[in-house]
Amino acid sequence: MGQGLFYGYMAPSQPGVLEKLDAIDRKILCTLDYNGRLSTTAVAKALKLSREVVDYRIKQLHKRGLLTGVTTLVDVKRLGHIKHVIYLRLHDFTKEKEEELVDKFRSHKNITWVASCGGGWDMGLLVSSSNMEEFSNVFNHVTSSCKQHLGDYLILGEIKEGYAGRGLLSDNFAPKITDREGIAFQRAFKDKMPSKEVIKLKPVEKEVLKTLIEEPLISMTDLATKTGVSVPTAKDIVTHLIKEEVVFGFMPMLSYSKLGYQWHMTFLRFNECTAADERKLIEYFHQHPNILWYIKTVGSWNMTISVFAKDATHYREILNGLRKEFSTVIKDYDSVMIFNQHKYLHQI
């Protein structure tokens, strides 16, 4: 079942070439979006299709570059880590220099997200560190790698993040998922009981988590073998990590650009945002099919959201709708277009 280390990349679109999804493909992707470890048998039962059809469709989605892999979603803040988003503006930025920086940042264990941008910023990074001193060292590595090309930078501290919805894949579709094999840990996700305290992992738990990050689709037998525990113990550890929300999902990585969507990372600055306002905002994000992710930040911007729009006009409509709904909350906004995601991989 394991597929080895997956860096969480998205396949870029080809100019003038768009892929299309039929209703079955959309429902398969939507079902996997609930839990990327679901077996083809579980997906087939949820959609009332044959396992052979689902297996063939998933292989074709991989072949077309629409589905590039599965990543383990980890809340490193539960482990006491801090996260910062960095955007870089670069001068004399050639294709060769971009590839050089992508390779360098992609290989750094503290840099968990690497993206190529367009507009006011040229690259986006997400840094996970155990303390501010470690973050400073990573930031120094970033700036020294850019050398004379670095023009300006934006740093935002991350407070919390969340996945907002699946409406872009198949609106109002909610599959009835059963996980009889237990390999997707669907029940554990439903029985989450996280505490507010930072969790300190035992060495064996850390090893299981590290392996699960590197191989999100690894079988429990292989996980047990690699970490030197029994299969029941491996299952118990994964269940514990999920219930405590250290692991909060197994997310399939979809190449939305191949479907004709532009990824606009949108920065929001608030006049004043009460706890009630924030709850309404997040609920709005969950209800909107084109807003897929949000990050609450501290710094010059209060929140960033990932908006997927068909074109500039569509993006403007989405943004105008958001600003109208929250006219007393949103003071200002800015955006950058994400061209390509090279890495989205949590490492501990």
GUGU-847336 format. One line per field, with one value per atom (N, C-alpha, C): atom name; x, y negated, z. Coordinates in steps of 0.1 Angstrom, whole numbers, plus 5000, padded with zeros to 4 digits. Example, Ala and Ser with C-alpha at 12.3 -4.5 7.8 and 13.67 -1.06 7.14 Angstrom:
BEGIN
atom = [N/CA/C/N/CA/C]
X = [5132/5123/5132/5128/5137/5129]
Y = [5057/5045/5033/5022/5011/5000]
Z = [5078/5078/5078/5071/5071/5079]
//
This chain:
BEGIN
atom = [N/CA/C/N/CA/C/N/CA/C/N/CA/C/N/CA/C/N/CA/C/N/CA/C/N/CA/C/N/CA/C/N/CA/C/N/CA/C/N/CA/C/N/CA/C/N/CA/C/N/CA/C/N/CA/C/N/CA/C/N/CA/C/N/CA/C/N/CA/C/N/CA/C/N/CA/C/N/CA/C/N/CA/C/N/CA/C/N/CA/C/N/CA/C/N/CA/C/N/CA/C/N/CA/C/N/CA/C/N/CA/C/N/CA/C/N/CA/C/N/CA/C/N/CA/C/N/CA/C/N/CA/C/N/CA/C/N/CA/C/N/CA/C/N/CA/C/N/CA/C/N/CA/C/N/CA/C/N/CA/C/N/CA/C/N/CA/C/N/CA/C/N/CA/C/N/CA/C/N/CA/C/N/CA/C/N/CA/C/N/CA/C/N/CA/C/N/CA/C/N/CA/C/N/CA/C/N/CA/C/N/CA/C/N/CA/C/N/CA/C/N/CA/C/N/CA/C/N/CA/C/N/CA/C/N/CA/C/N/CA/C/N/CA/C/N/CA/C/N/CA/C/N/CA/C/N/CA/C/N/CA/C/N/CA/C/N/CA/C/N/CA/C/N/CA/C/N/CA/C/N/CA/C/N/CA/C/N/CA/C/N/CA/C/N/CA/C/N/CA/C/N/CA/C/N/CA/C/N/CA/C/N/CA/C/N/CA/C/N/CA/C/N/CA/C/N/CA/C/N/CA/C/N/CA/C/N/CA/C/N/CA/C/N/CA/C/N/CA/C/N/CA/C/N/CA/C/N/CA/C/N/CA/C/N/CA/C/N/CA/C/N/CA/C/N/CA/C/N/CA/C/N/CA/C/N/CA/C/N/CA/C/N/CA/C/N/CA/C/N/CA/C/N/CA/C/N/CA/C/N/CA/C/N/CA/C/N/CA/C/N/CA/C/N/CA/C/N/CA/C/N/CA/C/N/CA/C/N/CA/C/N/CA/C/N/CA/C/N/CA/C/N/CA/C/N/CA/C/N/CA/C/N/CA/C/N/CA/C/N/CA/C/N/CA/C/N/CA/C/N/CA/C/N/CA/C/N/CA/C/N/CA/C/N/CA/C/N/CA/C/N/CA/C/N/CA/C/N/CA/C/N/CA/C/N/CA/C/N/CA/C/N/CA/C/N/CA/C/N/CA/C/N/CA/C/N/CA/C/N/CA/C/N/CA/C/N/CA/C/N/CA/C/N/CA/C/N/CA/C/N/CA/C/N/CA/C/N/CA/C/N/CA/C/N/CA/C/N/CA/C/N/CA/C/N/CA/C/N/CA/C/N/CA/C/N/CA/C/N/CA/C/N/CA/C/N/CA/C/N/CA/C/N/CA/C/N/CA/C/N/CA/C/N/CA/C/N/CA/C/N/CA/C/N/CA/C/N/CA/C/N/CA/C/N/CA/C/N/CA/C/N/CA/C/N/CA/C/N/CA/C/N/CA/C/N/CA/C/N/CA/C/N/CA/C/N/CA/C/N/CA/C/N/CA/C/N/CA/C/N/CA/C/N/CA/C/N/CA/C/N/CA/C/N/CA/C/N/CA/C/N/CA/C/N/CA/C/N/CA/C/N/CA/C/N/CA/C/N/CA/C/N/CA/C/N/CA/C/N/CA/C/N/CA/C/N/CA/C/N/CA/C/N/CA/C/N/CA/C/N/CA/C/N/CA/C/N/CA/C/N/CA/C/N/CA/C/N/CA/C/N/CA/C/N/CA/C/N/CA/C/N/CA/C/N/CA/C/N/CA/C/N/CA/C/N/CA/C/N/CA/C/N/CA/C/N/CA/C/N/CA/C/N/CA/C/N/CA/C/N/CA/C/N/CA/C/N/CA/C/N/CA/C/N/CA/C/N/CA/C/N/CA/C/N/CA/C/N/CA/C/N/CA/C/N/CA/C/N/CA/C/N/CA/C/N/CA/C/N/CA/C/N/CA/C/N/CA/C/N/CA/C/N/CA/C/N/CA/C/N/CA/C/N/CA/C/N/CA/C/N/CA/C/N/CA/C/N/CA/C/N/CA/C/N/CA/C/N/CA/C/N/CA/C/N/CA/C/N/CA/C/N/CA/C/N/CA/C/N/CA/C/N/CA/C/N/CA/C/N/CA/C/N/CA/C/N/CA/C/N/CA/C/N/CA/C/N/CA/C/N/CA/C/N/CA/C/N/CA/C/N/CA/C/N/CA/C/N/CA/C/N/CA/C/N/CA/C/N/CA/C/N/CA/C/N/CA/C/N/CA/C/N/CA/C/N/CA/C/N/CA/C/N/CA/C/N/CA/C/N/CA/C/N/CA/C/N/CA/C/N/CA/C/N/CA/C/N/CA/C/N/CA/C/N/CA/C/N/CA/C/N/CA/C/N/CA/C/N/CA/C/N/CA/C/N/CA/C/N/CA/C/N/CA/C/N/CA/C/N/CA/C/N/CA/C/N/CA/C/N/CA/C/N/CA/C/N/CA/C/N/CA/C/N/CA/C/N/CA/C/N/CA/C/N/CA/C/N/CA/C/N/CA/C/N/CA/C/N/CA/C/N/CA/C/N/CA/C/N/CA/C/N/CA/C/N/CA/C/N/CA/C/N/CA/C/N/CA/C/N/CA/C/N/CA/C/N/CA/C/N/CA/C/N/CA/C/N/CA/C/N/CA/C/N/CA/C/N/CA/C/N/CA/C/N/CA/C]
X = [5008/5000/5009/5020/5029/5034/5036/5042/5054/5060/5073/5070/5081/5081/5074/5064/5056/5058/5063/5066/5053/5042/5030/5030/5036/5036/5023/5020/5009/5014/5008/5013/5008/5017/5013/5004/4996/4988/4997/4992/4999/4991/4997/4990/4980/4967/4957/4952/4957/4952/4946/4933/4925/4920/4921/4915/4900/4892/4878/4875/4867/4862/4847/4844/4829/4824/4812/4805/4812/4815/4821/4835/4843/4856/4855/4846/4844/4840/4831/4827/4838/4846/4857/4867/4871/4880/4874/4861/4855/4855/4853/4853/4867/4877/4891/4895/4889/4892/4888/4878/4874/4885/4892/4902/4910/4922/4930/4935/4934/4938/4927/4915/4904/4908/4905/4907/4898/4902/4893/4880/4880/4868/4859/4864/4856/4850/4858/4853/4842/4844/4834/4821/4822/4810/4802/4810/4804/4797/4802/4796/4788/4787/4779/4784/4798/4804/4812/4817/4826/4840/4847/4861/4870/4867/4875/4874/4862/4859/4866/4865/4872/4887/4892/4907/4912/4905/4908/4908/4897/4896/4907/4910/4921/4934/4937/4949/4950/4939/4938/4940/4934/4936/4950/4958/4972/4979/4976/4982/4981/4969/4966/4972/4978/4984/4974/4961/4951/4952/4956/4958/4973/4981/4995/5000/4991/4995/4987/4991/4984/4995/4991/5000/4993/5001/4996/4996/4984/4983/4986/4996/5001/5000/4994/4993/5006/5016/5029/5028/5018/5016/5012/5006/5002/5015/5026/5039/5047/5042/5049/5057/5055/5062/5055/5062/5056/5058/5048/5049/5048/5056/5056/5055/5047/5046/5055/5063/5073/5070/5069/5068/5080/5086/5098/5096/5101/5102/5116/5118/5132/5135/5147/5152/5160/5160/5167/5165/5152/5148/5146/5156/5156/5150/5146/5141/5151/5164/5174/5176/5175/5176/5164/5152/5140/5142/5147/5148/5159/5169/5180/5174/5166/5160/5150/5142/5132/5138/5149/5156/5162/5167/5174/5163/5152/5142/5134/5132/5125/5132/5145/5153/5155/5151/5152/5141/5144/5133/5124/5128/5119/5110/5113/5105/5095/5082/5072/5064/5064/5057/5065/5066/5073/5065/5063/5054/5060/5058/5061/5049/5051/5040/5042/5031/5031/5024/5028/5022/5032/5028/5037/5048/5047/5057/5060/5073/5078/5078/5080/5080/5073/5067/5060/5066/5068/5074/5066/5065/5060/5070/5074/5084/5079/5083/5079/5092/5092/5104/5100/5109/5106/5106/5113/5113/5118/5118/5121/5136/5145/5159/5161/5154/5154/5148/5137/5131/5141/5148/5158/5168/5173/5183/5178/5165/5159/5158/5153/5151/5165/5175/5188/5193/5189/5193/5185/5173/5165/5171/5174/5179/5193/5201/5215/5214/5204/5203/5199/5190/5186/5197/5206/5217/5213/5219/5216/5202/5196/5183/5171/5174/5163/5160/5147/5143/5136/5126/5117/5111/5106/5100/5088/5079/5068/5068/5067/5066/5053/5046/5034/5034/5031/5031/5017/5018/5005/4999/4986/4979/4972/4964/4957/4954/4951/4947/4936/4929/4919/4915/4911/4906/4891/4887/4874/4863/4867/4856/4859/4849/4851/4841/4834/4824/4829/4842/4848/4848/4848/4849/4835/4826/4812/4803/4796/4788/4777/4775/4764/4765/4777/4778/4785/4778/4784/4783/4794/4793/4792/4785/4784/4795/4805/4818/4818/4822/4824/4839/4846/4860/4861/4856/4856/4870/4879/4892/4900/4896/4902/4915/4919/4932/4932/4920/4919/4916/4914/4912/4900/4890/4878/4871/4871/4864/4872/4885/4894/4891/4890/4887/4874/4864/4851/4852/4861/4862/4873/4876/4887/4884/4894/4893/4906/4909/4922/4922/4933/4934/4940/4941/4947/4962/4967/4981/4989/5002/5011/5014/5015/5017/5032/5038/5051/5051/5056/5056/5067/5064/5074/5082/5095/5103/5096/5089/5083/5071/5064/5053/5058/5070/5076/5081/5086/5090/5079/5067/5055/5050/5050/5045/5054/5067/5077/5075/5073/5071/5058/5047/5034/5035/5043/5045/5052/5062/5070/5062/5054/5046/5031/5023/5010/5001/5004/4996/5002/5012/5019/5009/5010/5002/5006/4997/5001/5012/5012/5022/5036/5037/5050/5053/5043/5046/5051/5046/5050/5065/5067/5081/5091/5088/5098/5100/5090/5092/5095/5095/5099/5088/5076/5065/5055/5046/5036/5026/5018/5008/4997/4992/4982/4988/5001/5007/5007/5011/5012/4998/4988/4974/4970/4973/4970/4977/4989/4997/4991/4988/4982/4968/4960/4947/4949/4959/4961/4965/4974/4978/4966/4957/4945/4936/4933/4923/4928/4942/4947/4950/4946/4947/4961/4971/4984/4984/4977/4974/4959/4956/4942/4937/4944/4939/4949/4944/4952/4946/4953/4947/4953/4944/4949/4953/4964/4968/4963/4955/4948/4954/4956/4962/4950/4945/4934/4937/4949/4952/4950/4951/4948/4933/4925/4910/4906/4916/4913/4911/4915/4913/4927/4926/4937/4937/4948/4949/4954/4944/4947/4949/4961/4963/4959/4949/4943/4946/4952/4955/4943/4939/4928/4933/4930/4933/4920/4918/4905/4905/4893/4891/4891/4882/4880/4873/4878/4872/4870/4858/4854/4854/4853/4853/4841/4830/4817/4819/4826/4829/4838/4848/4857/4849/4840/4832/4824/4818/4810/4819/4831/4840/4843/4847/4851/4839/4827/4816/4813/4816/4814/4824/4836/4847/4842/4837/4832/4821/4813/4801/4804/4815/4819/4827/4822/4829/4843/4846/4859/4869/4866/4876/4879/4891/4895/4903/4910/4919/4920/4921/4923/4934/4941/4952/4950/4948/4947/4962/4965/4979/4981/4993/4996/5007/5005/5015/5007/5012/5005/4992/4989/4977/4971/4958/4951/4947/4945/4941/4945/4948/4950/4941/4935/4926/4930/4928/4931/4919/4918/4906/4910/4901/4903/4893/4897/4887/4890/4880/4882/4890/4889/4896/4895/4901/4902/4888/4879/4865/4858/4860/4854/4860/4873/4879/4874/4872/4867/4852/4845/4831/4831/4840/4842/4846/4856/4861/4851/4844/4833/4822/4819/4809/4813/4826/4832/4832/4836/4838/4824/4814/4800/4795/4797/4792/4798/4811/4818/4824/4815/4820/4825/4820/4824/4837/4840/4852/4864/4863/4874/4878/4890/4895/4902/4910/4919/4922/4927/4930/4942/4948/4958/4958/4965/4965/4978/4981/4992/4987/4991/4987/4997/4993/5002/5002/5014/5015/5018/5026/5030/5034/5029/5033/5043/5055/5066/5067/5062/5063/5052/5046/5037/5039/5049/5053/5057/5050/5053/5064/5074/5085/5088/5092/5094/5108]
Y = [5012/5000/4987/4988/4976/4972/4959/4954/4946/4946/4939/4924/4917/4903/4895/4887/4879/4864/4855/4842/4833/4837/4829/4819/4823/4813/4814/4803/4803/4802/4809/4809/4796/4789/4776/4779/4770/4771/4768/4773/4770/4760/4750/4739/4744/4740/4744/4758/4765/4779/4780/4783/4785/4799/4805/4818/4816/4826/4826/4838/4835/4846/4849/4861/4864/4866/4869/4870/4881/4892/4903/4899/4893/4889/4879/4870/4860/4866/4876/4882/4891/4897/4905/4896/4884/4875/4869/4866/4860/4870/4883/4893/4895/4895/4896/4883/4872/4860/4860/4869/4871/4879/4888/4896/4903/4898/4903/4917/4923/4937/4947/4942/4951/4961/4974/4984/4982/4988/4987/4994/5005/5012/5003/4995/4986/4975/4969/4959/4965/4977/4983/4986/4990/4992/4979/4968/4955/4950/4953/4948/4958/4970/4981/4984/4985/4988/5001/5007/5019/5014/5023/5019/5018/5026/5025/5011/5006/4993/4982/4983/4972/4973/4985/4987/4982/4985/4980/4965/4959/4944/4937/4942/4936/4937/4948/4949/4939/4937/4927/4913/4910/4897/4894/4905/4903/4901/4909/4908/4895/4888/4875/4864/4867/4857/4849/4853/4847/4850/4863/4867/4871/4864/4866/4874/4876/4884/4880/4885/4883/4878/4868/4862/4864/4867/4868/4853/4849/4836/4837/4829/4829/4815/4814/4801/4801/4795/4795/4786/4777/4769/4778/4789/4798/4804/4804/4809/4798/4786/4775/4767/4769/4762/4749/4740/4727/4727/4719/4719/4705/4702/4689/4690/4681/4681/4670/4672/4662/4661/4649/4646/4638/4641/4635/4627/4615/4607/4608/4612/4615/4607/4602/4594/4603/4600/4608/4623/4627/4640/4649/4656/4664/4678/4685/4699/4708/4706/4714/4711/4698/4695/4700/4700/4705/4720/4727/4742/4744/4736/4738/4736/4725/4722/4732/4736/4747/4759/4764/4776/4774/4762/4759/4759/4752/4750/4764/4771/4783/4794/4793/4803/4799/4787/4783/4788/4796/4802/4793/4781/4771/4763/4764/4757/4767/4766/4776/4773/4760/4757/4748/4751/4743/4741/4728/4725/4714/4715/4704/4695/4682/4672/4662/4654/4644/4632/4620/4608/4600/4597/4590/4598/4611/4620/4631/4636/4646/4660/4661/4675/4674/4685/4686/4698/4697/4707/4709/4720/4723/4729/4723/4728/4733/4745/4751/4752/4747/4747/4749/4753/4757/4744/4733/4721/4710/4697/4686/4686/4691/4692/4701/4712/4721/4715/4707/4700/4690/4683/4673/4679/4691/4698/4702/4707/4711/4698/4687/4675/4670/4671/4667/4676/4689/4698/4694/4690/4685/4673/4663/4650/4652/4660/4662/4670/4679/4686/4677/4667/4658/4648/4645/4636/4623/4618/4605/4604/4615/4616/4611/4611/4608/4593/4590/4576/4573/4581/4578/4591/4591/4603/4599/4609/4607/4620/4617/4628/4627/4638/4639/4651/4649/4660/4667/4680/4687/4691/4688/4691/4704/4705/4718/4718/4730/4733/4743/4743/4752/4755/4767/4770/4767/4759/4753/4761/4769/4776/4783/4791/4799/4796/4784/4781/4779/4776/4774/4787/4798/4812/4816/4816/4821/4815/4804/4796/4805/4803/4810/4825/4831/4845/4850/4859/4864/4879/4886/4900/4907/4919/4926/4936/4933/4940/4950/4963/4973/4978/4980/4984/4997/5008/5021/5027/5023/5028/5021/5009/5001/4995/4996/4990/4975/4969/4955/4948/4955/4950/4940/4943/4934/4932/4942/4941/4932/4933/4925/4910/4906/4892/4887/4897/4893/4892/4898/4899/4890/4879/4871/4865/4865/4859/4852/4842/4835/4827/4827/4818/4805/4796/4782/4782/4792/4792/4797/4792/4797/4812/4820/4834/4837/4844/4849/4864/4866/4880/4889/4901/4911/4914/4919/4921/4930/4941/4950/4943/4934/4927/4917/4911/4901/4909/4921/4929/4933/4937/4940/4928/4917/4904/4901/4901/4898/4907/4920/4930/4927/4924/4921/4908/4899/4887/4890/4898/4902/4911/4919/4929/4929/4919/4918/4930/4938/4949/4963/4962/4974/4984/4997/5006/5007/5012/5014/5024/5034/5045/5038/5030/5024/5013/5006/4996/5003/5014/5021/5026/5032/5037/5026/5014/5003/4997/4997/4990/5000/5013/5023/5026/5024/5027/5037/5042/5052/5044/5051/5045/5038/5045/5039/5026/5026/5014/5003/5006/4996/4989/4998/4993/4984/4988/4981/4967/4966/4954/4944/4949/4941/4936/4944/4940/4929/4931/4921/4907/4908/4895/4888/4896/4890/4884/4892/4887/4874/4873/4861/4850/4852/4843/4838/4847/4845/4848/4859/4862/4858/4848/4844/4847/4855/4859/4866/4873/4878/4872/4862/4854/4857/4861/4863/4849/4849/4836/4836/4826/4824/4812/4814/4803/4795/4786/4778/4770/4766/4758/4766/4779/4787/4787/4783/4782/4768/4759/4745/4735/4739/4730/4723/4710/4702/4702/4703/4703/4689/4682/4669/4670/4668/4667/4653/4651/4638/4634/4622/4617/4608/4610/4601/4594/4581/4573/4568/4569/4566/4553/4547/4535/4540/4549/4555/4568/4579/4592/4599/4599/4605/4621/4628/4642/4647/4639/4643/4640/4629/4626/4637/4641/4652/4665/4668/4680/4679/4667/4665/4666/4660/4660/4675/4682/4696/4705/4702/4709/4705/4692/4687/4695/4696/4703/4718/4724/4738/4739/4729/4730/4726/4719/4714/4724/4729/4740/4736/4723/4719/4715/4715/4712/4725/4730/4743/4744/4733/4733/4719/4719/4706/4707/4696/4696/4683/4684/4672/4668/4656/4652/4639/4637/4625/4618/4604/4597/4586/4582/4572/4576/4589/4595/4604/4604/4612/4626/4628/4641/4642/4654/4657/4668/4668/4678/4682/4695/4700/4700/4691/4690/4696/4705/4711/4706/4698/4692/4695/4695/4698/4688/4675/4664/4652/4641/4628/4623/4624/4619/4628/4641/4650/4647/4645/4642/4629/4619/4606/4608/4616/4619/4626/4635/4642/4632/4624/4615/4604/4599/4589/4595/4607/4614/4615/4618/4619/4606/4595/4582/4576/4579/4574/4581/4594/4601/4597/4593/4589/4575/4565/4552/4544/4548/4541/4548/4560/4567/4565/4566/4566/4552/4548/4534/4533/4543/4543/4557/4558/4572/4570/4581/4582/4596/4599/4613/4616/4629/4633/4646/4648/4661/4671/4683/4695/4702/4703/4709/4724/4728/4742/4745/4756/4760/4772/4769/4779/4788/4783/4792/4788/4798/4796/4809/4809/4821/4817/4821/4819/4828/4823/4831/4828/4838/4836/4841]
Z = [5000/5000/5000/5007/5007/4994/4992/4979/4981/4993/4995/4998/4999/5003/4991/4995/4986/4991/4983/4987/4987/4982/4982/4971/4960/4949/4941/4934/4924/4910/4901/4887/4881/4874/4867/4855/4851/4839/4827/4815/4802/4795/4790/4783/4772/4774/4764/4765/4776/4778/4791/4792/4804/4805/4817/4819/4824/4822/4826/4835/4844/4853/4851/4850/4849/4864/4865/4878/4887/4881/4888/4894/4885/4889/4901/4900/4910/4924/4923/4935/4941/4933/4938/4945/4939/4945/4958/4958/4969/4981/4978/4988/4994/4985/4990/4998/4995/5002/5016/5020/5034/5041/5033/5039/5028/5026/5015/5017/5029/5031/5028/5024/5022/5010/5012/5002/4990/4979/4967/4970/4979/4983/4990/5000/5008/4999/4990/4981/4972/4967/4958/4965/4978/4986/4988/4991/4994/4981/4970/4957/4950/4955/4949/4935/4934/4922/4924/4914/4915/4919/4927/4930/4918/4908/4896/4889/4889/4882/4890/4904/4912/4910/4911/4909/4896/4885/4872/4872/4877/4877/4884/4896/4904/4897/4890/4883/4871/4865/4854/4859/4871/4877/4880/4885/4887/4874/4864/4851/4845/4846/4841/4849/4860/4869/4877/4877/4885/4900/4902/4916/4917/4925/4925/4937/4947/4959/4971/4982/4995/5005/5013/5023/5037/5047/5061/5067/5071/5077/5092/5096/5110/5116/5128/5135/5144/5139/5146/5159/5159/5171/5183/5181/5191/5198/5190/5195/5201/5202/5207/5197/5184/5174/5170/5164/5159/5144/5137/5123/5118/5107/5101/5086/5080/5065/5061/5050/5045/5030/5025/5011/5007/4995/4991/4978/4977/4964/4960/4947/4943/4930/4929/4917/4908/4895/4885/4887/4888/4892/4879/4875/4863/4867/4856/4858/4865/4861/4867/4882/4886/4900/4908/4902/4908/4911/4902/4903/4914/4915/4925/4939/4940/4953/4957/4948/4951/4956/4950/4954/4968/4971/4984/4995/4992/5002/5004/4993/4994/5003/5003/5010/5025/5029/5043/5051/5062/5070/5077/5080/5086/5077/5064/5054/5049/5053/5050/5037/5032/5020/5012/4999/4989/4977/4973/4962/4953/4940/4931/4929/4930/4930/4919/4917/4907/4913/4909/4915/4923/4935/4944/4950/4950/4956/4946/4948/4938/4944/4957/4963/4977/4980/4993/5001/5014/5022/5035/5041/5054/5062/5074/5082/5095/5099/5112/5120/5133/5141/5156/5164/5178/5186/5182/5190/5181/5186/5178/5173/5181/5177/5165/5165/5154/5141/5143/5132/5126/5135/5131/5122/5126/5118/5105/5104/5091/5083/5088/5081/5075/5083/5078/5067/5068/5057/5044/5045/5034/5028/5036/5030/5024/5031/5025/5012/5011/4998/4987/4990/4979/4975/4985/4982/4977/4966/4961/4954/4952/4945/4954/4968/4977/4977/4974/4974/4987/4990/5002/5007/5019/5024/5033/5035/5044/5053/5066/5076/5084/5084/5092/5101/5114/5124/5123/5122/5121/5135/5137/5149/5148/5137/5134/5120/5115/5101/5100/5089/5087/5072/5069/5056/5055/5045/5045/5038/5029/5022/5009/5004/4993/4982/4983/4973/4959/4957/4944/4936/4943/4937/4933/4943/4941/4951/4947/4956/4962/4976/4983/4982/4980/4980/4992/5000/5012/5012/5009/5008/5021/5022/5034/5034/5042/5042/5054/5050/5060/5058/5069/5068/5075/5069/5076/5077/5068/5069/5081/5084/5095/5091/5078/5074/5072/5072/5070/5084/5094/5108/5108/5100/5099/5113/5121/5134/5143/5142/5151/5148/5135/5132/5137/5139/5144/5159/5166/5180/5186/5179/5184/5198/5206/5220/5224/5216/5219/5232/5239/5251/5246/5255/5252/5254/5261/5264/5253/5252/5242/5245/5234/5236/5234/5243/5242/5238/5226/5221/5226/5229/5232/5220/5221/5210/5199/5203/5194/5187/5194/5188/5178/5181/5171/5159/5160/5149/5140/5147/5139/5131/5138/5131/5119/5122/5111/5099/5102/5091/5083/5091/5085/5077/5081/5073/5059/5060/5049/5039/5045/5037/5041/5037/5042/5039/5029/5025/5030/5039/5043/5050/5048/5055/5069/5078/5092/5094/5086/5087/5084/5073/5070/5080/5085/5096/5108/5112/5124/5122/5110/5107/5108/5102/5101/5114/5123/5136/5148/5145/5155/5165/5162/5171/5165/5173/5167/5159/5151/5143/5152/5162/5171/5178/5181/5188/5178/5165/5155/5153/5152/5151/5162/5174/5186/5186/5182/5182/5171/5160/5149/5154/5160/5166/5176/5185/5195/5189/5178/5172/5165/5160/5153/5164/5174/5184/5191/5192/5199/5188/5176/5165/5162/5165/5160/5145/5141/5127/5125/5116/5115/5101/5093/5080/5071/5061/5050/5038/5032/5022/5008/4998/4985/4979/4971/4965/4951/4948/4936/4928/4915/4907/4901/4908/4904/4891/4889/4877/4865/4865/4854/4850/4860/4858/4854/4853/4849/4860/4872/4884/4887/4890/4894/4910/4916/4930/4935/4941/4946/4962/4967/4981/4985/4993/4996/5010/5012/5026/5030/5042/5048/5060/5061/5073/5079/5092/5098/5105/5105/5114/5128/5131/5144/5141/5147/5145/5158/5163/5175/5173/5184/5184/5176/5177/5170/5155/5151/5137/5131/5139/5134/5131/5140/5138/5125/5123/5111/5098/5099/5088/5084/5094/5092/5086/5092/5086/5072/5069/5055/5046/5050/5043/5040/5050/5049/5039/5038/5029/5015/5013/5000/4992/4980/4973/4968/4967/4961/4971/4984/4994/5001/4999/5004/5017/5020/5031/5038/5051/5057/5068/5070/5081/5088/5101/5110/5113/5111/5113/5122/5126/5133/5126/5124/5116/5109/5097/5089/5083/5083/5078/5089/5090/5101/5096/5083/5078/5064/5060/5045/5041/5030/5025/5011/5008/4994/4986/4976/4968/4954/4949/4936/4926/4917/4907/4893/4884/4870/4863/4867/4860/4869/4864/4873/4876/4866/4869/4880/4879/4889/4902/4903/4916/4922/4913/4918/4924/4917/4922/4936/4938/4950/4961/4958/4968/4971/4961/4964/4973/4971/4979/4993/4995/5009/5016/5008/5014/5017/5009/5012/5024/5026/5037/5050/5049/5061/5060/5056/5053/5065/5077/5089/5095/5090/5096/5087/5074/5065/5061/5065/5062/5049/5046/5034/5030/5018/5013/5002/5000/4989/4985/4974/4969/4961/4960/4952/4946/4933/4926/4928/4932/4934/4920/4914/4901/4903/4913/4914/4928/4933/4947/4945/4951/4949/4961/4973/4985/4995/5000/5012/5020/5029/5036/5050/5060/5074/5078/5085/5089/5104/5112/5126/5130]
//
